[in-house]
Amino acid sequence: MFIDFDDNDLKRFFLSSPKEIGDFEGGEFIYSISYKNQFSIVLNISTYEREVLLMVSSSIGSELSSSISISEVLSIVACESELIINGEGNVVALSKDLKDTHLELTLRHCDPEANGSH
């Protein structure tokens, strides 16, 4: 089994192509975006291991930096402004809103069972 995602959707969210770790068949990719050298978002995907590492950092201060490691990932869905990582038992969503002078990020960790969905 592997992580289901559309490479073109991730390219639209990150505004760039991924970097491959090792050879293409290895299934490990890094997508990243930075905004005016203030914020960066990095997504490390291990397709066949079904693991994802999401890092959000700021050059403004370490209190604005965070990383989330998610295993048993089923799919990743992305559009221009939102990234949703669907795992077994949890969902992590990251929204970005590019303003004229800054980047607003919203990170949500959702437990589907808390809402009664399965």
FENFENPE-V388885 format. One record per backbone hydrogen bond with DSSP energy under -0.5 kcal/mol. NH is the residue of the N-H (numbers start at 1). CO is the residue of the C=O. Records with the same first field share a line. If there is no record, write none. Layout:
# FENFENPE-V388885
NH = CO + CO
This chain:
# FENFENPE-V388885
3 = 47
4 = 74
5 = 3
6 = 76
7 = 5
10 = 6
11 = 7
12 = 8
13 = 9
14 = 10
15 = 11
16 = 11
19 = 30
21 = 28
22 = 20
26 = 23
27 = 24
29 = 27 + 45
30 = 19
31 = 43
33 = 41
35 = 39
36 = 34
38 = 35
39 = 35
40 = 57
41 = 33
42 = 55
43 = 31
44 = 42 + 53
45 = 29 + 43
46 = 51
47 = 27 + 45
50 = 46
51 = 46
52 = 70
53 = 44
54 = 68
55 = 42 + 53
56 = 66
57 = 40
59 = 38
60 = 38
64 = 61
65 = 62
66 = 56
68 = 54
70 = 52 + 68
72 = 50
73 = 50
74 = 86
75 = 86
76 = 4
77 = 84
79 = 82
83 = 94
84 = 77
85 = 92
86 = 75 + 84
87 = 85 + 90
88 = 72
89 = 87
90 = 87
91 = 110
92 = 85
93 = 108
94 = 83
95 = 106
96 = 81
97 = 104
99 = 97 + 102
104 = 97
105 = 103
106 = 95
108 = 93
110 = 91 + 108
112 = 110
114 = 111
115 = 111 + 112
116 = 113
117 = 112
